[in-house]
Amino acid sequence: MSILDKLDAVVDRFEVLTEKLADPSIYDRKAELKDITTERGTMEPIVETYQKYKKMKNDTDEAKVILKEEKDPEMREMAKEEISVNEGELVILEKELELLLLPKDPLDDRNVMVELRAGAGGDEASIFVADILRMYQNYFRDLGFKTELVSISQGDEGIKEVIFSVAGEKVYSKLKYESGVHRVQRVPKTESQGRIHTSTITVAIMPEADELEWELDMNDVTVVVCRASGAGGQCVNTTDSAVRMTHLPTGISVRNEDQKSQTKNKEKAKKILSARIFDQMLQAKNSEEAAERKGLIGTGDRSERIRTYNFPQGRLTDHRIGLTLYSLDKIIEGNMGEVTNALIAYYQAELLKGEEE
Protein backbone atom coordinates (compact mmCIF):
# COMPACT_ATOMS: atom_id res chain seq x y z
CA MET A 1 0.00 0.00 0.00
CA SER A 2 1.43 3.40 -1.00
CA ILE A 3 1.58 6.29 1.43
CA LEU A 4 -1.28 8.03 -0.43
CA ASP A 5 -3.43 4.90 -0.11
CA LYS A 6 -2.70 4.83 3.62
CA LEU A 7 -3.61 8.51 3.94
CA ASP A 8 -6.87 8.03 2.04
CA ALA A 9 -7.72 5.12 4.34
CA VAL A 10 -7.08 7.33 7.39
CA VAL A 11 -9.38 10.02 5.98
CA ASP A 12 -12.13 7.44 5.35
CA ARG A 13 -11.84 6.11 8.90
CA PHE A 14 -11.76 9.65 10.31
CA GLU A 15 -15.05 10.45 8.55
CA VAL A 16 -16.64 7.25 9.92
CA LEU A 17 -15.60 8.16 13.46
CA THR A 18 -16.89 11.73 13.00
CA GLU A 19 -20.28 10.35 11.99
CA LYS A 20 -20.35 8.11 15.08
CA LEU A 21 -19.67 11.09 17.33
CA ALA A 22 -22.64 12.87 15.75
CA ASP A 23 -24.93 10.15 17.12
CA PRO A 24 -26.25 11.34 20.54
CA SER A 25 -26.60 7.77 21.83
CA ILE A 26 -22.81 7.31 21.81
CA TYR A 27 -22.57 9.52 24.91
CA ASP A 28 -24.38 6.83 26.92
CA ARG A 29 -21.61 4.32 26.12
CA LYS A 30 -18.60 5.83 27.89
CA ALA A 31 -16.03 3.16 27.05
CA GLU A 32 -16.90 3.24 23.34
CA LEU A 33 -17.00 7.04 23.36
CA LYS A 34 -13.52 7.15 24.88
CA ASP A 35 -12.14 4.74 22.27
CA ILE A 36 -13.68 6.69 19.37
CA THR A 37 -12.55 10.07 20.73
CA THR A 38 -9.00 8.79 21.29
CA GLU A 39 -8.74 7.19 17.85
CA ARG A 40 -10.19 10.24 16.09
CA GLY A 41 -7.89 12.58 18.06
CA THR A 42 -4.88 10.55 16.92
CA MET A 43 -5.99 10.82 13.29
CA GLU A 44 -6.86 14.52 13.32
CA PRO A 45 -3.31 15.90 12.80
CA ILE A 46 -2.79 13.38 9.96
CA VAL A 47 -6.02 14.47 8.23
CA GLU A 48 -5.25 18.18 8.66
CA THR A 49 -1.70 17.80 7.31
CA TYR A 50 -2.92 15.67 4.40
CA GLN A 51 -5.54 18.27 3.48
CA LYS A 52 -2.84 20.94 3.53
CA TYR A 53 -0.63 18.71 1.36
CA LYS A 54 -3.40 18.07 -1.20
CA LYS A 55 -4.23 21.77 -1.48
CA MET A 56 -0.59 22.71 -1.99
CA LYS A 57 -0.17 19.89 -4.54
CA ASN A 58 -3.21 21.14 -6.44
CA ASP A 59 -1.95 24.73 -6.35
CA THR A 60 1.43 23.54 -7.65
CA ASP A 61 -0.17 21.61 -10.51
CA GLU A 62 -2.21 24.67 -11.50
CA ALA A 63 0.94 26.82 -11.41
CA LYS A 64 2.67 24.32 -13.71
CA VAL A 65 -0.22 24.61 -16.19
CA ILE A 66 0.13 28.41 -16.11
CA LEU A 67 3.89 28.14 -16.66
CA LYS A 68 3.31 25.87 -19.65
CA GLU A 69 0.49 27.84 -21.33
CA GLU A 70 0.86 31.46 -20.19
CA LYS A 71 2.69 33.88 -22.52
CA ASP A 72 2.84 36.84 -20.11
CA PRO A 73 6.42 36.95 -18.68
CA GLU A 74 5.22 38.37 -15.35
CA MET A 75 2.62 35.62 -14.87
CA ARG A 76 5.16 32.97 -15.83
CA GLU A 77 7.65 34.32 -13.30
CA MET A 78 5.00 34.30 -10.55
CA ALA A 79 4.06 30.71 -11.42
CA LYS A 80 7.73 29.68 -11.42
CA GLU A 81 8.25 31.22 -7.98
CA GLU A 82 5.12 29.54 -6.59
CA ILE A 83 6.24 26.14 -7.92
CA SER A 84 9.69 26.54 -6.37
CA VAL A 85 8.32 27.49 -2.93
CA ASN A 86 5.55 24.86 -2.96
CA GLU A 87 7.82 22.00 -4.01
CA GLY A 88 10.08 22.72 -1.05
CA GLU A 89 7.07 22.78 1.27
CA LEU A 90 5.69 19.57 -0.24
CA VAL A 91 8.92 17.71 0.61
CA ILE A 92 8.60 18.87 4.23
CA LEU A 93 4.92 17.88 4.37
CA GLU A 94 5.66 14.44 2.88
CA LYS A 95 8.26 13.82 5.62
CA GLU A 96 5.81 15.03 8.25
CA LEU A 97 3.11 12.70 6.92
CA GLU A 98 5.52 9.75 7.01
CA LEU A 99 6.19 10.43 10.69
CA LEU A 100 2.51 10.93 11.46
CA LEU A 101 1.71 7.54 9.94
CA LEU A 102 4.18 5.72 12.18
CA PRO A 103 2.60 3.41 14.79
CA LYS A 104 1.67 5.46 17.84
CA ASP A 105 2.64 4.57 21.38
CA PRO A 106 -0.75 4.57 23.14
CA LEU A 107 0.93 5.78 26.32
CA ASP A 108 2.48 8.94 24.82
CA ASP A 109 -0.27 11.23 26.11
CA ARG A 110 -0.10 9.92 29.69
CA ASN A 111 1.09 11.76 32.76
CA VAL A 112 3.82 9.94 34.66
CA MET A 113 5.30 9.13 38.03
CA VAL A 114 9.09 9.60 38.18
CA GLU A 115 11.24 7.70 40.65
CA LEU A 116 14.90 8.61 41.25
CA ARG A 117 16.91 6.29 43.47
CA ALA A 118 20.55 6.38 44.59
CA GLY A 119 22.57 3.33 43.49
CA ALA A 120 26.28 2.60 43.82
CA GLY A 121 28.46 5.36 45.22
CA GLY A 122 27.15 6.14 48.71
CA ASP A 123 26.69 9.83 49.50
CA GLU A 124 27.87 10.88 46.04
CA ALA A 125 24.99 8.90 44.47
CA SER A 126 22.53 10.64 46.80
CA ILE A 127 23.97 14.03 45.84
CA PHE A 128 23.57 13.09 42.17
CA VAL A 129 19.89 12.22 42.76
CA ALA A 130 19.39 15.78 44.02
CA ASP A 131 21.23 17.15 40.94
CA ILE A 132 19.10 15.12 38.51
CA LEU A 133 15.92 16.06 40.37
CA ARG A 134 16.78 19.74 39.90
CA MET A 135 17.66 19.13 36.23
CA TYR A 136 14.29 17.51 35.56
CA GLN A 137 12.36 20.14 37.53
CA ASN A 138 13.93 22.95 35.48
CA TYR A 139 13.27 21.07 32.23
CA PHE A 140 9.65 20.38 33.15
CA ARG A 141 9.11 24.01 34.13
CA ASP A 142 10.36 25.15 30.72
CA LEU A 143 7.98 22.67 29.03
CA GLY A 144 5.06 23.94 31.10
CA PHE A 145 4.67 20.62 32.94
CA LYS A 146 3.31 20.55 36.48
CA THR A 147 5.20 18.52 39.10
CA GLU A 148 4.08 17.37 42.54
CA LEU A 149 6.25 15.72 45.16
CA VAL A 150 4.84 12.35 46.22
CA SER A 151 7.57 10.88 48.43
CA ILE A 152 11.14 11.72 49.45
CA SER A 153 13.78 10.02 51.56
CA GLN A 154 16.67 12.30 52.54
CA GLY A 155 20.20 10.96 52.97
CA ASP A 156 23.06 12.28 55.09
CA GLU A 157 24.04 14.06 51.87
CA GLY A 158 21.52 14.59 49.07
CA ILE A 159 18.48 12.38 48.50
CA LYS A 160 18.29 8.57 48.73
CA GLU A 161 15.00 8.32 46.85
CA VAL A 162 12.39 10.72 45.50
CA ILE A 163 9.10 10.11 43.71
CA PHE A 164 7.11 12.85 42.01
CA SER A 165 4.27 13.11 39.51
CA VAL A 166 4.49 15.05 36.24
CA ALA A 167 1.42 16.31 34.39
CA GLY A 168 1.16 18.11 31.05
CA GLU A 169 0.81 17.62 27.31
CA LYS A 170 2.29 14.34 26.01
CA VAL A 171 4.48 13.93 29.10
CA TYR A 172 5.35 10.26 28.57
CA SER A 173 6.38 10.88 24.96
CA LYS A 174 9.08 13.26 26.22
CA LEU A 175 10.27 11.20 29.18
CA LYS A 176 9.94 7.53 28.26
CA TYR A 177 13.59 7.22 27.19
CA GLU A 178 14.87 8.39 30.60
CA SER A 179 14.33 5.05 32.39
CA GLY A 180 17.51 3.20 33.28
CA VAL A 181 20.83 3.64 35.06
CA HIS A 182 22.41 7.11 34.91
CA ARG A 183 26.13 7.16 35.70
CA VAL A 184 28.06 10.18 37.03
CA GLN A 185 31.84 10.61 36.93
CA ARG A 186 33.29 13.49 38.95
CA VAL A 187 35.45 14.45 41.91
CA PRO A 188 33.29 14.43 45.07
CA LYS A 189 33.49 17.39 47.42
CA THR A 190 34.75 15.02 50.11
CA GLU A 191 37.61 13.72 47.93
CA SER A 192 40.83 15.28 49.25
CA GLN A 193 43.16 13.84 46.57
CA GLY A 194 41.12 14.93 43.56
CA ARG A 195 40.28 11.43 42.37
CA ILE A 196 37.35 10.91 40.03
CA HIS A 197 34.63 8.67 41.45
CA THR A 198 31.90 6.84 39.53
CA SER A 199 28.41 6.63 41.02
CA THR A 200 25.04 5.58 39.69
CA ILE A 201 21.36 6.30 40.16
CA THR A 202 18.30 4.64 38.66
CA VAL A 203 15.50 6.52 36.96
CA ALA A 204 12.07 4.98 36.46
CA ILE A 205 9.43 6.70 34.30
CA MET A 206 6.07 5.14 35.13
CA PRO A 207 3.03 6.14 33.03
CA GLU A 208 -0.27 6.55 34.82
CA ALA A 209 -2.81 3.81 34.25
CA ASP A 210 -6.17 4.63 32.72
CA GLU A 211 -8.98 3.57 35.09
CA LEU A 212 -10.86 1.96 32.20
CA GLU A 213 -7.69 0.10 31.22
CA TRP A 214 -6.49 -1.05 34.64
CA GLU A 215 -7.22 -0.15 38.24
CA LEU A 216 -5.61 -1.36 41.44
CA ASP A 217 -7.90 -3.75 43.31
CA MET A 218 -7.46 -2.96 47.00
CA ASN A 219 -8.72 -6.45 47.86
CA ASP A 220 -5.29 -7.63 46.65
CA VAL A 221 -3.47 -5.20 48.96
CA THR A 222 -2.52 -5.47 52.61
CA VAL A 223 -2.25 -2.19 54.53
CA VAL A 224 -0.18 -1.91 57.70
CA VAL A 225 0.21 1.24 59.78
CA CYS A 226 3.68 1.85 61.18
CA ARG A 227 5.70 4.32 63.21
CA ALA A 228 6.94 7.27 61.17
CA SER A 229 10.48 6.80 62.42
CA GLY A 230 12.33 5.54 59.36
CA ALA A 231 12.28 2.34 57.36
CA GLY A 232 13.30 0.27 60.38
CA GLY A 233 10.44 1.43 62.61
CA GLN A 234 8.20 -1.13 64.24
CA CYS A 235 4.57 -1.37 63.13
CA VAL A 236 2.33 -0.37 66.04
CA ASN A 237 -1.15 0.99 66.63
CA THR A 238 -3.39 2.95 64.24
CA THR A 239 -2.50 6.33 65.76
CA ASP A 240 0.83 6.23 63.88
CA SER A 241 0.93 7.87 60.46
CA ALA A 242 3.36 5.81 58.35
CA VAL A 243 1.74 3.36 55.95
CA ARG A 244 3.06 0.22 54.26
CA MET A 245 1.08 -1.33 51.40
CA THR A 246 1.87 -4.68 49.81
CA HIS A 247 0.35 -6.01 46.60
CA LEU A 248 -0.04 -9.73 47.27
CA PRO A 249 -0.06 -11.04 43.66
CA THR A 250 3.23 -9.32 42.76
CA GLY A 251 4.86 -8.84 46.17
CA ILE A 252 5.49 -5.16 45.39
CA SER A 253 5.60 -3.15 48.61
CA VAL A 254 5.47 0.60 49.24
CA ARG A 255 6.01 2.59 52.41
CA ASN A 256 5.05 6.25 52.81
CA GLU A 257 5.48 8.53 55.82
CA ASP A 258 5.94 11.96 54.26
CA GLN A 259 2.74 13.41 55.70
CA LYS A 260 1.62 13.72 59.29
CA SER A 261 -1.81 12.58 58.15
CA GLN A 262 -2.25 8.81 57.92
CA THR A 263 -4.99 9.32 55.32
CA LYS A 264 -2.69 11.34 53.05
CA ASN A 265 0.07 8.77 53.43
CA LYS A 266 -2.39 6.05 52.40
CA GLU A 267 -3.39 8.04 49.32
CA LYS A 268 0.22 8.57 48.29
CA ALA A 269 1.21 4.97 49.00
CA LYS A 270 -1.69 3.74 46.84
CA LYS A 271 -0.64 6.09 44.02
CA ILE A 272 2.97 4.85 44.11
CA LEU A 273 1.93 1.19 44.39
CA SER A 274 -0.47 1.52 41.45
CA ALA A 275 2.22 3.15 39.28
CA ARG A 276 4.83 0.48 40.12
CA ILE A 277 2.48 -2.42 39.38
CA PHE A 278 1.32 -0.93 36.08
CA ASP A 279 4.94 -0.20 35.16
CA GLN A 280 5.89 -3.83 35.87
CA MET A 281 3.05 -4.98 33.61
CA LEU A 282 4.31 -2.71 30.82
CA GLN A 283 7.92 -3.87 31.20
CA ALA A 284 6.83 -7.50 30.92
CA LYS A 285 4.85 -6.68 27.79
CA ASN A 286 7.76 -4.72 26.28
CA SER A 287 10.15 -7.59 26.93
CA GLU A 288 7.84 -9.94 25.03
CA GLU A 289 7.61 -7.56 22.09
CA ALA A 290 11.31 -6.61 22.03
CA ALA A 291 12.36 -9.71 20.07
CA GLU A 292 9.82 -8.92 17.34
CA ARG A 293 10.25 -5.18 17.13
CA LYS A 294 13.17 -3.40 15.46
CA GLY A 295 14.32 0.06 16.45
CA LEU A 296 13.67 -0.50 20.14
CA ILE A 297 15.70 1.87 22.31
CA GLY A 298 16.40 -0.24 25.33
CA THR A 299 13.81 -2.46 26.94
CA GLY A 300 12.94 -0.20 29.83
CA ASP A 301 15.07 -2.50 31.98
CA ARG A 302 16.04 -0.54 35.09
CA SER A 303 19.46 -2.25 35.13
CA GLU A 304 20.42 -0.93 31.70
CA ARG A 305 23.11 1.78 31.79
CA ILE A 306 21.80 4.41 29.42
CA ARG A 307 23.80 7.58 30.07
CA THR A 308 27.04 8.93 31.52
CA TYR A 309 27.54 12.43 32.94
CA ASN A 310 31.29 13.11 32.96
CA PHE A 311 31.91 16.39 34.80
CA PRO A 312 35.72 16.70 34.35
CA GLN A 313 35.22 16.57 30.55
CA GLY A 314 31.90 18.46 30.57
CA ARG A 315 30.52 15.53 28.58
CA LEU A 316 27.18 13.75 28.40
CA THR A 317 27.03 10.45 26.51
CA ASP A 318 23.85 8.53 25.74
CA HIS A 319 25.10 5.00 25.13
CA ARG A 320 22.00 3.75 23.30
CA ILE A 321 22.32 6.06 20.31
CA GLY A 322 26.00 7.05 20.48
CA LEU A 323 25.15 10.67 21.29
CA THR A 324 27.95 12.73 22.88
CA LEU A 325 27.48 16.38 23.86
CA TYR A 326 30.06 18.66 25.47
CA SER A 327 27.52 20.95 27.10
CA LEU A 328 26.97 19.15 30.40
CA ASP A 329 26.89 22.40 32.38
CA LYS A 330 23.80 23.54 30.44
CA ILE A 331 22.13 20.12 30.38
CA ILE A 332 22.45 19.61 34.14
CA GLU A 333 20.69 22.97 34.60
CA GLY A 334 17.68 21.67 32.68
CA ASN A 335 18.46 22.35 29.01
CA MET A 336 17.64 18.79 27.97
CA GLY A 337 15.89 19.48 24.67
CA GLU A 338 18.85 18.45 22.51
CA VAL A 339 19.08 15.10 24.31
CA THR A 340 15.37 14.21 24.28
CA ASN A 341 14.89 15.42 20.69
CA ALA A 342 17.84 13.30 19.52
CA LEU A 343 16.33 10.21 21.16
CA ILE A 344 12.90 10.83 19.64
CA ALA A 345 14.42 11.46 16.19
CA TYR A 346 16.52 8.29 16.38
CA TYR A 347 13.56 6.19 17.42
CA GLN A 348 11.39 7.61 14.62
CA ALA A 349 14.14 6.92 12.07
CA GLU A 350 14.38 3.32 13.26
CA LEU A 351 10.61 2.91 12.98
CA LEU A 352 10.69 4.34 9.45
CA LYS A 353 13.37 1.82 8.50
CA GLY A 354 11.20 -0.95 9.87
CA GLU A 355 8.21 0.27 7.85
CA GLU A 356 10.28 0.29 4.64
CA GLU A 357 11.63 -3.26 5.08
N, C-alpha and C positions, 0 to 999 in steps of 0.2 A: 504494500500500500504506500503510495507517494505521500509526501507531507501535505499536499493540497487535499488529497482524499481524507487524510486524518483530520484536517481542519474542517472540512465540510461535514464530517461525521460528528465532530464536536458541536458545530453550529446546530445540526439537526437535533442532537440530544439536548442542547441548551433550550431550544424552542419547546421541546416536549416537557421539560422540567418547568419552564415558565408557564405553560398551559396548566400543569398540575397545581401550581401555586395559585392560579386564578380560581381554583375550585374551593369555595368556602369550607367544604367538609374536611379538607385536609388538615385544618387547624384543630380538629378534634382528635387527630391521630399524631400525637407529639413525636413519637419515635420516627415515623415516616416523614413528618414535616422536617425534623432535624436532618435526616439523611438527604432529603431533596435540597434543602437550603444549603447544606454543606457542599454537595456535589455541584450545584449551580454556581455557588460562590467561587469554587475552584475554577470553573470554566469561564467565568465572566471576563477576566483579564485576557484570556486566549481569544474569545469572541471579539472583544473590543479591538485588540491588536490586529486581528485578521481583517476586520472591517476597515481599519485604517490602511492596512496593506493593500486590500483590493481597490480602495478608492485611489490610492497613490499609483497603483499599477494601471488603472483605467486612465487616470490623468496623463500618465507617461505615454501610454499608447496613443491617446488623442494628440499629444504634442508631437509624436513621431509622424502622425498623419499630416499635421500642419507643416512640419519640416519637409516632408516629401512633396506636398502639393502646393504649398504657399510660395508665391513669387516675391512678395514684399520682403525686402532684406531685414527690416526691423522686426517683423513678425517671425521670420525664420530665426533670428538671433534670440528672441524671447523664448521660442520653442526649444532651441538648442540648450539654453541656460536651464530651462525647467527640466529637461531630460537629464542633464548632468547632475543637478541637485537631487532629483527624485531617485535616480539610479543608486546614488550613494545611500540615500535613506532606505531604499528597498533592501539593500544588503544588510543594513542594521536590523531592519524589521524581520527579515528572514532568520537571522541569528537569534533574535529575541523569541520568535515563534518556535524555533527548535528547542530552546530552553524551556519555554512554557509547556511544551508537549511532553517533556520528560516526566517519568513517573513521580508522583508527589509523595512525600513522606506525610502520612496522615497526622503525625504528631507536631508538624512544624508550627502550627498556630498555638500550641499549648503554652501555658505558663509553666514554670519549673520550680523545683526545690533544688538548691545548690548545697552540697556538703563538702567542706574543706577539712581535711584531717592530717595532722602531722604524722610523718612516717619516720624513716631513719634519719638520725642526726640530732636527736635530743632537743635542747633549747633552740638551736639554730633552725630546726624544722618548724618549731612553733612560731618563731619570729617570721619565717617565710610564709606561714599561713596568714599572719596578720598583713604582710606585704601584698599577698595575692588577693586577700579580701578587699584591701583598699583599691587595688588595681581594678578589680571587677566593679566595685561600687562606683568608681569614677567613670568607667566605661558605660555602665548601665545608666548613670545620670545623663551622660551625653546622648544616649539613645532615647531618653525619655522613659526608661523603664522604672517601675516602682519596686523598691526592695523593702522587705520586712524581716527583721531578725526573729528567728524561731527558737534557736537554742545556741548557747555558747558555753564552752568550757575553757577557762583561762589557765595558762601554764605559769610557771615561775617567770618565764620570759615568753611573751607572745601569746598565742592561742593554740590550745591542743586540738580543738575541734569547734567548728561553727557551722550552723545550718541556717539558711535564710531563703525566703521565697522571692521570686522575681516575676513581675507581671507586666505585660505590655503587648505590643504588636509583634507577632511571630517570634516570640522569645526563644523557643526551642530551636528554631531554624538557625539562630545566631550562635547558640551556645552548645549544641549537641556534640561538637567536635572537641570540647574541653575536657571530657571525661578521661581519666587515666592518671598516670604518675607524672608529676612535674618535678624536675630535678633542678636544684640550685647549686652553683659553684661560686663560692666567694670566701673572703677572709672574715670570719666572725669577729665581732667586737671584742670578744673575750680571748681571742688568739693573740698571744704576746709575741710570737715569732713570725707572724705574717704568713702563716701557711694557709693554703686554700683548702677548704673543707667542702665535701659534697653531702647534701642533705636532700631528702625527698618529702613531698606531700602528695596525697591523693585528692583528686577532684572528682566528684560524682554529680552529674547533671541528670536530675530525675523529673521527667515530665509529669504533670498532674494527670490523674485519671479522670475520664469523663464518667459521671455517675451512671449514665445509660450504658456505658461500656463495661465498667467494673466498679464495684463499691465494696469497701471493707466490711465484712460481716463480723460484728462485734461478738457474736456467739462463738467465734473461733479465737477470741482473744481473752487472755487472763489479765486482770488489772490488779496490781499490788501497790499499796501506798507505803512509802518509805520515808525515813528521816531525810531532810534536805541538808545532809552533812557531807556530801561527796559520794563518789561511786561505791565506797566501801561501807557506807552507813547501813545499819541494821533496819529491816522493815519492822515497823511498830504499829501503833494504833492509827485510826483514821483522822486524827487531828493534825498529823504531819502532812506536808504539802507535796513532797516529791512523789512522782508516779512512775512505775515501771509497767510497761505493756509488753506482752509476749504473744506473738501469733503462732498458735499451736501447729498448724499444718506445715509451716516453713521453719519454725524455730527462731524467726527474726524477733529480736528484743530491742526495746527502746526505753530509755530512762530520761525523764525531764524534770528539772527542779528550778528552772529559771525564774518562775513567778512565785510570789508568796501565796497566791490562790491555788488551791488544789484543783479546782475546776478548770482554770486556765492551763495548768500543767497537763491535765488530761486531754484538753483540746489540742494542745501542741503535740503531745506524744502521739495522739491518734493521727494527726496530720503527717508527722514524720514516718510513722509505721506504715501508713497507707502508701506514701511515696516510695518507701524502700521495697515494699512487696511488689508494687506495680513495676518498679524499675527492674526487679529480679525477673519478673515475668517477661519483660521486654528483652532483657539480655539473653534469656534462654531462647526466645524466638529468633533473635538476631544471630545467635550462634548456629541455629539450625539452617538459617538462610544463607549464612556466610559462604558456605561451600558452593552454593549455586549462583551467587551474585558477584559479578565482577565490579571493580571500582569501589569496593568497600574500604573506607578509611578506618582501620581498626575494627575491633569487634565490640567496643564499649567495655572491654575487659578492664577492670580497675587496676590490674597488675601490669598493664602495658605502659612502658615508658614512652610518653609522647613528645615531651619537650624539655629542653635544657635552657636555663637562664644562667649564662656565664658572665658574672659581673666584672671580673678583671679585664675581659676582652670587650665588654659592652655588647655581648652577642646573645641573641635568642635563636635557637635552632628547633624547628619542628621536624622530628625524625621521620614522620609518616610521609611527608611530601618533599623532603629535602630542602625546606625553606630555611635560609639563614639571613638574619637581619642584624645590622650593627647599629641599632637604635634602641637598645634595652632601656636606657634611661627614660625615654619617652613612653615606651610600651608599659613599663612598670608603673607609670603614673596614670595609665588608663587609655592610652592611645593604641587600642588593639585592632582598629579597623583593618590595617594592612594584613594582619595575621588571619583574622576571621574571614576576610574577603578572599584571601589566597586559598584557604581551605575549601570554601564554598565553590570557588572557580575550579579547583582541581577535581572536586567530587563531581561537578556538573560535566566536566570534560570526560571523565571516566565513564559516566553514564551515557554520554553521547557516543563514545566509542562502542559501548556495549549495544546500543541501539543500531549502530551501523553494521555490526558483525552478524 
